[in-house]
């Protein structure tokens, strides 16, 4: 049963990944993600349905538009494949139904958030708010007994990042605070592991940049924190609760 669930999650994740490419492209432009077919950004021809099959169409077209032969970024199939892997990963490691649903909600939000934050250094409310609302509704419906701990985890994670935002606003933004809340609503107490992982990965990245470019240049590089929170979120899904349980068992 589990292999079938993983395969189904991967297949559906491919389709969702195609949509998330649209979200990451249109949301920063203020365009609707619900209406209008995708088009080539170079010649503006609408993409045919048979040229819009996740990953496969890009490979068959060799990464070029059928009409104008303009190159199509590798990012599109990479995002589709990554979303498929993340959905399959959630299905593989989730302990019960609520973990599957909230894990899917989280990784689906993290993909476009990461892309937009890398491209535009902002995390849109139009993604975090619906993700938070979906997590609240789904968590309450499936596991009402555990919702209080998830809400408290979300509030705690948000407050934890709110302090550095207030002290040093150029380092993080309120988008990061809201994303931390979403992590808590989806991961529950395991969000502590996710936040720690994000801080560790961010610190290691800073050290590597300083070693490569020098401390002064590294300090001037503006690197968004959202992608690190996304990495932390995946760590939280995969190993958050086991690591938290192992830590608490030492006391």
Backbone as CSV, one residue per row, in Angstrom:
resi,resn,N_x,N_y,N_z,CA_x,CA_y,CA_z,C_x,C_y,C_z
1,UNK,0.829,-1.215,0.000,0.000,0.000,0.000,0.858,1.259,0.000
2,UNK,1.930,1.264,0.822,2.785,2.445,0.910,3.451,2.775,-0.426
3,UNK,4.024,1.783,-1.157,4.609,2.121,-2.462,3.602,2.746,-3.420
4,UNK,2.363,2.270,-3.386,1.341,2.853,-4.258,1.035,4.284,-3.858
5,UNK,0.988,4.537,-2.539,0.728,5.882,-2.058,1.857,6.827,-2.464
6,UNK,3.087,6.354,-2.352,4.239,7.176,-2.727,4.209,7.486,-4.221
7,UNK,3.907,6.456,-5.036,3.848,6.652,-6.486,2.736,7.629,-6.862
8,UNK,1.581,7.489,-6.222,0.470,8.408,-6.494,0.843,9.835,-6.092
9,UNK,1.484,9.979,-4.932,1.887,11.303,-4.469,2.888,11.933,-5.430
10,UNK,3.831,11.140,-5.927,4.819,11.661,-6.870,4.162,12.111,-8.169
11,UNK,3.233,11.305,-8.683,2.553,11.652,-9.930,1.731,12.927,-9.776
12,UNK,1.000,13.013,-8.686,0.190,14.210,-8.464,1.089,15.413,-8.179
13,UNK,2.223,15.166,-7.513,3.166,16.241,-7.247,3.724,16.843,-8.527
14,UNK,3.918,16.018,-9.552,4.366,16.546,-10.844,3.377,17.561,-11.399
15,UNK,2.090,17.202,-11.332,1.058,18.112,-11.840,1.016,19.404,-11.026
16,UNK,1.086,19.264,-9.712,1.064,20.448,-8.859,2.303,21.295,-9.098
17,UNK,3.434,20.646,-9.337,4.662,21.385,-9.611,4.534,22.271,-10.827
18,UNK,3.822,21.796,-11.846,3.589,22.613,-13.032,2.797,23.871,-12.674
19,UNK,1.792,23.696,-11.813,1.009,24.848,-11.365,1.844,25.791,-10.514
20,UNK,2.734,25.250,-9.692,3.555,26.092,-8.826,4.526,26.950,-9.631
21,UNK,4.935,26.455,-10.796,5.726,27.298,-11.695,4.942,28.539,-12.099
22,UNK,3.660,28.332,-12.376,2.782,29.447,-12.740,2.653,30.414,-11.559
23,UNK,2.462,29.869,-10.360,2.339,30.705,-9.163,3.586,31.551,-8.967
24,UNK,4.753,30.921,-9.058,6.010,31.640,-8.828,6.243,32.719,-9.870
25,UNK,5.730,32.514,-11.075,5.913,33.500,-12.145,4.893,34.635,-12.061
26,UNK,3.634,34.288,-11.787,2.573,35.290,-11.881,2.366,36.108,-10.613
27,UNK,2.541,35.497,-9.438,2.264,36.219,-8.194,3.088,37.500,-8.069
28,UNK,4.384,37.478,-8.326,5.138,38.736,-8.225,4.682,39.805,-9.213
29,UNK,4.067,39.373,-10.317,3.562,40.325,-11.311,2.183,40.846,-10.962
30,UNK,1.566,40.262,-9.935,0.213,40.646,-9.573,-0.828,40.071,-10.500
31,UNK,-0.461,39.052,-11.278,-1.388,38.444,-12.226,-2.140,37.293,-11.569
32,UNK,-3.309,36.978,-12.102,-4.109,35.883,-11.569,-3.464,34.544,-11.899
33,UNK,-3.493,33.646,-10.926,-2.963,32.301,-11.168,-4.069,31.343,-11.588
34,UNK,-5.301,31.822,-11.547,-6.439,30.947,-11.833,-6.878,31.010,-13.287
35,UNK,-6.744,32.161,-13.915,-7.257,32.330,-15.266,-6.149,32.458,-16.288
36,UNK,-6.477,32.092,-17.518,-5.534,32.253,-18.615,-4.565,31.100,-18.738
37,UNK,-4.372,30.638,-19.968,-3.430,29.550,-20.207,-2.005,30.076,-20.238
38,UNK,-1.073,29.188,-19.952,0.339,29.569,-19.970,0.762,29.887,-21.401
39,UNK,1.713,30.799,-21.519,2.204,31.190,-22.830,3.713,31.332,-22.801
40,UNK,4.315,31.278,-23.971,5.752,31.478,-24.079,6.067,32.942,-23.782
41,UNK,6.979,33.243,-22.863,7.286,34.638,-22.543,7.980,35.373,-23.685
42,UNK,8.481,34.634,-24.689,9.190,35.274,-25.804,8.248,35.615,-26.955
43,UNK,7.491,34.616,-27.447,6.620,34.859,-28.594,5.150,34.998,-28.205
44,UNK,4.828,34.696,-26.940,3.474,34.839,-26.389,2.457,33.894,-27.023
45,UNK,2.909,32.852,-27.689,1.988,31.809,-28.141,1.537,30.991,-26.933
46,UNK,0.243,30.661,-26.898,-0.244,29.805,-25.832,0.387,28.421,-25.949
47,UNK,0.742,27.876,-24.798,1.370,26.555,-24.783,0.298,25.494,-24.949
48,UNK,0.482,24.641,-25.923,-0.489,23.589,-26.196,-0.528,22.590,-25.047
49,UNK,-1.661,21.935,-24.890,-1.826,20.987,-23.786,-0.782,19.881,-23.850
50,UNK,-0.488,19.385,-25.056,0.475,18.288,-25.180,1.919,18.757,-25.009
51,UNK,2.127,20.080,-24.982,3.457,20.625,-24.690,3.576,21.065,-23.236
52,UNK,2.562,20.745,-22.465,2.530,21.193,-21.069,2.541,20.019,-20.095
53,UNK,3.007,18.866,-20.563,3.130,17.695,-19.696,4.372,17.872,-18.828
54,UNK,4.230,17.808,-17.511,5.377,18.079,-16.629,6.616,17.249,-16.987
55,UNK,7.747,17.901,-17.036,9.074,17.328,-17.285,9.180,16.732,-18.688
56,UNK,8.252,15.834,-19.051,8.342,15.129,-20.320,8.326,16.084,-21.511
57,UNK,7.423,17.069,-21.496,7.338,17.997,-22.622,8.628,18.784,-22.784
58,UNK,9.207,19.212,-21.678,10.473,19.958,-21.739,11.563,19.102,-22.370
59,UNK,11.601,17.833,-22.002,12.611,16.933,-22.546,12.393,16.700,-24.036
60,UNK,11.132,16.470,-24.440,10.837,16.216,-25.853,11.124,17.438,-26.715
61,UNK,10.867,18.622,-26.166,11.132,19.860,-26.905,12.574,20.326,-26.762
62,UNK,13.339,19.556,-26.005,14.747,19.875,-25.768,14.935,21.278,-25.191
63,UNK,13.992,21.634,-24.351,14.113,22.907,-23.646,13.897,24.132,-24.506
64,UNK,13.097,24.025,-25.569,12.840,25.175,-26.439,11.352,25.263,-26.775
65,UNK,10.903,26.485,-27.044,9.520,26.712,-27.448,9.283,26.095,-28.825
66,UNK,8.153,25.434,-29.001,7.844,24.816,-30.294,7.685,25.862,-31.386
67,UNK,7.187,27.051,-31.040,6.862,28.063,-32.051,8.044,28.952,-32.420
68,UNK,8.753,29.461,-31.422,9.820,30.425,-31.722,11.217,29.892,-31.418
69,UNK,11.285,28.696,-30.855,12.554,28.059,-30.520,13.350,28.792,-29.449
70,UNK,12.691,29.712,-28.751,13.366,30.372,-27.637,13.619,29.352,-26.527
71,UNK,14.735,29.464,-25.820,15.026,28.496,-24.755,14.044,28.615,-23.596
72,UNK,13.676,27.483,-23.038,12.810,27.422,-21.863,13.684,27.040,-20.679
73,UNK,13.609,27.818,-19.636,14.489,27.623,-18.478,14.392,26.209,-17.915
74,UNK,15.536,25.681,-17.501,15.566,24.375,-16.829,14.809,24.409,-15.508
75,UNK,14.574,25.600,-15.011,13.892,25.697,-13.722,12.523,25.046,-13.739
76,UNK,11.840,25.100,-14.872,10.485,24.552,-14.939,10.459,23.048,-14.668
77,UNK,11.227,22.237,-15.375,11.198,20.807,-15.046,11.807,20.502,-13.686
78,UNK,12.776,21.304,-13.259,13.382,21.077,-11.942,12.345,21.294,-10.843
79,UNK,11.551,22.351,-10.968,10.507,22.626,-9.976,9.469,21.515,-9.979
80,UNK,9.079,21.061,-11.159,8.095,19.980,-11.248,8.619,18.702,-10.606
81,UNK,9.858,18.351,-10.928,10.441,17.130,-10.365,10.648,17.268,-8.861
82,UNK,11.072,18.448,-8.418,11.289,18.665,-6.987,9.986,18.542,-6.212
83,UNK,8.920,19.115,-6.752,7.615,19.007,-6.094,7.177,17.553,-6.007
84,UNK,7.407,16.791,-7.073,7.064,15.364,-7.059,7.833,14.627,-5.970
85,UNK,9.118,14.934,-5.851,9.954,14.287,-4.831,9.471,14.660,-3.432
86,UNK,9.132,15.922,-3.243,8.681,16.368,-1.919,7.355,15.717,-1.536
87,UNK,6.440,15.636,-2.475,5.161,14.978,-2.187,5.389,13.504,-1.857
88,UNK,6.253,12.850,-2.631,6.549,11.442,-2.372,7.227,11.274,-1.018
89,UNK,8.094,12.218,-0.677,8.796,12.158,0.603,7.818,12.261,1.766
90,UNK,6.869,13.165,1.651,5.850,13.303,2.698,5.080,11.996,2.853
91,UNK,4.672,11.415,1.728,3.922,10.156,1.783,4.745,9.037,2.404
92,UNK,6.060,9.072,2.192,6.928,8.001,2.675,7.185,8.082,4.170
93,UNK,7.289,9.319,4.710,7.716,9.456,6.104,6.582,9.799,7.061
94,UNK,5.447,10.236,6.552,4.352,10.662,7.428,3.834,9.500,8.263
95,UNK,3.556,9.789,9.526,3.106,8.748,10.436,1.615,8.476,10.377
96,UNK,0.821,9.491,10.048,-0.631,9.303,9.994,-1.231,10.310,9.017
97,UNK,-2.553,10.307,8.939,-3.241,11.126,7.934,-2.967,12.615,8.112
98,UNK,-2.994,13.091,9.343,-2.789,14.520,9.553,-1.382,14.928,9.149
99,UNK,-0.405,14.056,9.360,0.960,14.361,8.942,1.072,14.429,7.424
100,UNK,0.354,13.525,6.734,0.362,13.552,5.269,-0.237,14.851,4.753
101,UNK,-1.418,15.185,5.255,-2.127,16.368,4.748,-1.356,17.646,5.051
102,UNK,-0.927,17.806,6.293,-0.213,19.030,6.657,1.166,19.088,6.007
103,UNK,1.793,17.936,5.816,3.071,17.910,5.116,2.922,18.341,3.672
104,UNK,1.860,17.874,3.015,1.593,18.271,1.632,1.307,19.766,1.548
105,UNK,0.496,20.271,2.485,0.207,21.703,2.507,1.503,22.502,2.628
106,UNK,2.379,22.046,3.513,3.612,22.790,3.773,4.537,22.789,2.560
107,UNK,4.856,21.622,1.997,5.817,21.605,0.889,5.248,22.299,-0.345
108,UNK,3.923,22.231,-0.520,3.314,22.912,-1.663,3.478,24.422,-1.543
109,UNK,3.398,24.940,-0.336,3.611,26.376,-0.128,5.084,26.738,-0.204
110,UNK,5.955,25.862,0.273,7.383,26.178,0.346,8.031,26.330,-1.029
111,UNK,7.553,25.581,-2.015,8.182,25.640,-3.338,8.073,27.031,-3.960
112,UNK,6.868,27.595,-4.148,6.804,28.937,-4.737,7.362,30.015,-3.820
113,UNK,7.229,29.841,-2.506,7.800,30.819,-1.579,9.303,30.907,-1.759
114,UNK,9.954,29.755,-1.888,11.404,29.738,-2.081,11.792,30.440,-3.370
115,UNK,11.090,30.132,-4.451,11.415,30.732,-5.741,11.211,32.246,-5.727
116,UNK,10.100,32.681,-5.173,9.805,34.112,-5.154,10.767,34.853,-4.237
117,UNK,11.100,34.267,-3.093,12.019,34.930,-2.179,13.408,35.036,-2.789
118,UNK,13.847,34.017,-3.516,15.149,34.073,-4.179,15.154,35.131,-5.287
119,UNK,14.044,35.234,-6.017,13.977,36.159,-7.146,13.698,37.595,-6.729
120,UNK,12.849,37.768,-5.713,12.354,39.112,-5.394,12.570,39.528,-3.946
121,UNK,13.153,38.663,-3.133,13.406,38.950,-1.719,12.139,39.354,-0.963
122,UNK,11.094,38.631,-1.208,9.865,38.834,-0.441,9.055,37.550,-0.418
123,UNK,8.247,37.404,0.610,7.381,36.237,0.749,5.945,36.740,0.715
124,UNK,5.201,36.469,-0.351,3.867,37.068,-0.523,2.843,36.526,0.474
125,UNK,2.056,37.441,1.002,0.950,37.033,1.884,-0.061,36.164,1.152
126,UNK,-0.161,36.336,-0.164,-1.145,35.599,-0.943,-0.841,34.095,-0.942
127,UNK,0.361,33.736,-0.498,0.692,32.315,-0.353,0.659,31.902,1.112
128,UNK,1.266,32.706,1.991,1.344,32.296,3.397,-0.018,32.290,4.088
129,UNK,-0.865,33.266,3.783,-2.177,33.310,4.441,-3.049,32.101,4.079
130,UNK,-3.196,31.777,2.783,-3.979,30.579,2.461,-3.361,29.297,3.023
131,UNK,-2.026,29.228,3.049,-1.380,28.040,3.609,-1.699,27.905,5.092
132,UNK,-1.657,29.036,5.817,-1.970,29.014,7.246,-3.431,28.630,7.470
133,UNK,-4.330,29.210,6.680,-5.757,28.901,6.835,-6.042,27.437,6.518
134,UNK,-5.407,26.929,5.458,-5.612,25.525,5.092,-5.100,24.602,6.187
135,UNK,-3.940,24.935,6.749,-3.371,24.117,7.823,-4.285,24.124,9.050
136,UNK,-4.832,25.281,9.372,-5.734,25.379,10.523,-6.991,24.540,10.318
137,UNK,-7.607,24.697,9.154,-8.854,23.978,8.875,-8.600,22.475,8.808
138,UNK,-7.570,22.074,8.068,-7.284,20.643,7.913,-6.867,20.018,9.236
139,UNK,-6.016,20.706,9.985,-5.573,20.163,11.265,-6.711,20.001,12.246
140,UNK,-7.610,20.984,12.287,-8.758,20.910,13.196,-9.720,19.807,12.789
141,UNK,-9.916,19.656,11.474,-10.859,18.643,10.989,-10.340,17.223,11.200
142,UNK,-9.049,17.022,10.970,-8.498,15.662,11.022,-8.033,15.282,12.421
143,UNK,-7.422,16.237,13.120,-6.841,15.939,14.432,-7.135,17.085,15.403
144,UNK,-8.400,17.242,15.805,-8.754,18.372,16.679,-8.011,18.357,18.002
145,UNK,-7.662,17.176,18.506,-6.966,17.107,19.785,-5.555,17.657,19.740
146,UNK,-4.949,17.637,18.564,-3.578,18.127,18.448,-3.467,19.543,17.931
147,UNK,-4.617,20.194,17.669,-4.560,21.514,17.041,-3.995,22.576,17.981
148,UNK,-4.302,22.487,19.261,-3.793,23.491,20.189,-2.264,23.514,20.203
149,UNK,-1.639,22.338,20.209,-0.174,22.297,20.230,0.408,22.859,18.940
150,UNK,-0.287,22.650,17.817,0.206,23.195,16.552,0.048,24.711,16.504
151,UNK,-1.062,25.215,17.040,-1.256,26.668,17.088,-0.209,27.322,17.989
152,UNK,0.035,26.703,19.138,1.053,27.241,20.038,2.440,27.177,19.405
153,UNK,2.703,26.103,18.661,3.985,25.987,17.977,4.143,27.071,16.918
154,UNK,3.060,27.339,16.187,3.100,28.394,15.188,3.343,29.755,15.810
155,UNK,2.641,30.023,16.918,2.822,31.303,17.608,4.231,31.425,18.170
156,UNK,4.736,30.332,18.747,6.078,30.362,19.311,7.141,30.578,18.248
157,UNK,7.004,29.906,17.105,7.977,30.071,16.024,7.953,31.495,15.479
158,UNK,6.758,32.047,15.331,6.641,33.420,14.837,7.265,34.410,15.815
159,UNK,7.000,34.244,17.098,7.572,35.143,18.098,9.091,35.028,18.159
160,UNK,9.594,33.802,17.961,11.042,33.586,17.988,11.744,34.401,16.906
161,UNK,11.153,34.471,15.712,11.757,35.244,14.631,11.376,36.712,14.672
162,UNK,10.294,37.034,15.380,9.865,38.424,15.456,10.902,39.274,16.201
163,UNK,11.557,38.693,17.177,12.546,39.445,17.958,13.688,39.952,17.079
164,UNK,14.377,39.076,16.313,15.436,39.617,15.449,14.927,40.557,14.366
165,UNK,13.693,40.347,13.908,13.128,41.263,12.911,12.977,42.658,13.502
166,UNK,12.535,42.740,14.752,12.377,44.041,15.407,13.726,44.689,15.706
167,UNK,14.701,43.868,16.069,16.024,44.398,16.421,16.829,44.757,15.176
168,UNK,16.767,43.884,14.162,17.581,44.073,12.954,16.713,43.813,11.725
169,UNK,15.826,44.753,11.386,14.844,44.519,10.329,15.439,44.287,8.945
170,UNK,16.666,44.736,8.705,17.260,44.517,7.388,17.740,43.087,7.206
171,UNK,17.810,42.323,8.299,18.265,40.942,8.203,17.151,39.989,7.836
172,UNK,15.948,40.209,8.377,14.782,39.386,8.063,13.586,40.307,7.876
173,UNK,12.490,39.736,7.429,11.280,40.508,7.251,10.089,39.823,7.881
174,UNK,8.963,40.511,7.864,7.755,39.930,8.440,7.281,38.712,7.649
175,UNK,7.667,38.638,6.393,7.328,37.449,5.624,7.936,36.194,6.230
176,UNK,9.158,36.327,6.745,9.809,35.193,7.406,9.070,34.813,8.689
177,UNK,8.601,35.819,9.404,7.847,35.573,10.641,6.569,34.800,10.329
178,UNK,5.861,35.229,9.297,4.611,34.560,8.914,4.879,33.141,8.411
179,UNK,5.984,32.970,7.688,6.322,31.631,7.211,6.646,30.709,8.382
180,UNK,7.322,31.243,9.400,7.613,30.447,10.592,6.318,29.989,11.254
181,UNK,5.313,30.857,11.261,4.017,30.474,11.827,3.393,29.329,11.037
182,UNK,3.499,29.385,9.713,2.975,28.310,8.882,3.709,27.001,9.183
183,UNK,5.019,27.090,9.361,5.784,25.889,9.710,5.257,25.275,11.005
184,UNK,4.998,26.128,11.987,4.492,25.629,13.261,3.117,25.011,13.145
185,UNK,2.250,25.619,12.340,0.900,25.085,12.166,0.917,23.728,11.470
186,UNK,1.930,23.477,10.653,2.017,22.210,9.930,2.850,21.160,10.661
187,UNK,3.872,21.603,11.387,4.794,20.660,12.027,4.524,20.453,13.506
188,UNK,3.810,21.377,14.127,3.616,21.281,15.568,4.927,21.536,16.301
189,UNK,5.141,20.912,17.449,6.367,21.140,18.227,7.646,20.858,17.452
190,UNK,7.586,20.008,16.425,8.777,19.707,15.621,9.280,20.926,14.863
191,UNK,8.528,22.032,14.904,8.990,23.263,14.263,10.288,23.750,14.901
192,UNK,10.531,23.372,16.153,11.782,23.764,16.802,12.979,23.208,16.038
193,UNK,12.865,21.975,15.576,13.929,21.356,14.786,14.064,22.072,13.444
194,UNK,12.938,22.437,12.851,12.958,23.128,11.559,13.657,24.480,11.666
195,UNK,13.330,25.246,12.701,13.954,26.560,12.885,15.452,26.401,13.139
196,UNK,15.810,25.421,13.969,17.229,25.182,14.245,17.971,24.805,12.967
197,UNK,17.367,23.932,12.168,18.002,23.533,10.909,18.176,24.730,9.984
198,UNK,17.173,25.602,9.914,17.262,26.798,9.069,18.405,27.696,9.520
199,UNK,18.539,27.881,10.828,19.607,28.734,11.359,20.977,28.127,11.098
200,UNK,21.086,26.808,11.254,22.366,26.138,11.022,22.773,26.240,9.550
201,UNK,21.836,25.939,8.646,22.138,26.007,7.218,22.469,27.443,6.805
202,UNK,21.721,28.407,7.343,22.003,29.806,7.044,23.373,30.227,7.532
203,UNK,23.743,29.785,8.730,25.052,30.136,9.284,26.178,29.505,8.480
204,UNK,26.003,28.242,8.106,27.027,27.563,7.309,27.196,28.238,5.950
205,UNK,26.085,28.657,5.356,26.152,29.369,4.085,26.926,30.673,4.236
206,UNK,26.674,31.390,5.343,27.399,32.628,5.600,28.888,32.391,5.751
207,UNK,29.252,31.319,6.432,30.674,30.989,6.610,31.324,30.672,5.263
208,UNK,30.627,29.895,4.438,31.166,29.544,3.128,31.332,30.776,2.236
209,UNK,30.344,31.668,2.269,30.438,32.890,1.479,31.587,33.772,1.956
210,UNK,31.760,33.846,3.273,32.856,34.640,3.828,34.204,34.055,3.428
211,UNK,34.291,32.719,3.423,35.545,32.073,3.044,35.853,32.282,1.567
212,UNK,34.816,32.339,0.747,35.028,32.468,-0.697,35.215,33.910,-1.147
213,UNK,34.422,34.813,-0.577,34.430,36.199,-1.058,35.058,37.187,-0.082
214,UNK,35.318,36.727,1.124,35.812,37.650,2.137,34.684,38.133,3.018
215,UNK,35.015,38.461,4.249,33.991,38.848,5.219,33.243,40.103,4.791
216,UNK,33.960,41.106,4.312,33.328,42.374,3.960,32.322,42.208,2.818
217,UNK,32.714,41.476,1.771,31.792,41.260,0.649,30.619,40.386,1.067
218,UNK,30.887,39.390,1.899,29.820,38.501,2.339,28.760,39.255,3.127
219,UNK,29.190,40.229,3.927,28.236,41.011,4.711,27.313,41.837,3.836
220,UNK,27.773,42.201,2.646,26.970,43.037,1.758,26.016,42.217,0.896
221,UNK,26.189,40.897,0.901,25.315,40.044,0.099,23.980,39.859,0.811
222,UNK,22.923,40.202,0.121,21.586,40.054,0.701,21.016,38.700,0.304
223,UNK,20.944,37.798,1.265,20.443,36.454,1.010,19.138,36.284,1.779
224,UNK,18.045,36.008,1.099,16.756,35.860,1.801,16.764,34.650,2.720
225,UNK,16.022,34.756,3.820,15.990,33.683,4.810,14.910,32.652,4.509
226,UNK,13.958,33.015,3.646,12.876,32.096,3.319,13.342,30.734,2.836
227,UNK,14.308,30.673,1.896,14.779,29.360,1.439,15.372,28.513,2.563
228,UNK,16.011,29.144,3.537,16.549,28.388,4.669,15.419,27.829,5.526
229,UNK,14.368,28.623,5.706,13.198,28.112,6.425,12.558,26.955,5.661
230,UNK,12.595,27.034,4.332,12.052,25.940,3.530,12.858,24.660,3.739
231,UNK,14.184,24.789,3.752,15.033,23.627,4.026,14.733,23.082,5.424
232,UNK,14.603,24.002,6.379,14.267,23.584,7.734,12.926,22.878,7.793
233,UNK,11.966,23.357,7.002,10.655,22.722,6.972,10.729,21.286,6.486
234,UNK,11.538,21.048,5.460,11.700,19.685,4.949,12.390,18.807,5.990
235,UNK,13.401,19.360,6.661,14.063,18.617,7.737,13.057,18.276,8.838
236,UNK,12.198,19.241,9.142,11.180,19.017,10.166,10.219,17.905,9.780
237,UNK,9.853,17.841,8.504,8.957,16.783,8.032,9.629,15.422,8.144
238,UNK,10.877,15.354,7.719,11.581,14.069,7.648,12.007,13.565,9.020
239,UNK,12.569,14.475,9.835,13.193,14.017,11.084,12.836,14.846,12.296
240,UNK,11.929,15.800,12.149,11.633,16.713,13.248,11.175,16.038,14.518
241,UNK,10.120,15.243,14.423,9.571,14.618,15.620,10.521,13.587,16.230
242,UNK,11.168,12.706,15.435,12.136,11.777,16.040,13.284,12.491,16.751
243,UNK,13.795,13.562,16.153,14.887,14.296,16.799,14.411,14.985,18.070
244,UNK,13.209,15.529,18.028,12.661,16.180,19.213,12.427,15.165,20.322
245,UNK,11.891,13.999,19.975,11.664,12.952,20.973,12.982,12.470,21.579
246,UNK,14.003,12.319,20.728,15.308,11.874,21.213,15.904,12.897,22.165
247,UNK,15.737,14.166,21.833,16.262,15.223,22.698,15.536,15.245,24.059
248,UNK,14.209,15.169,24.018,13.431,15.224,25.253,13.645,13.994,26.114
249,UNK,13.976,12.856,25.509,14.178,11.636,26.274,15.463,11.666,27.111
250,UNK,16.333,12.636,26.833,17.579,12.737,27.594,17.358,13.409,28.948
251,UNK,16.169,13.956,29.154,15.899,14.658,30.417,15.042,13.796,31.330
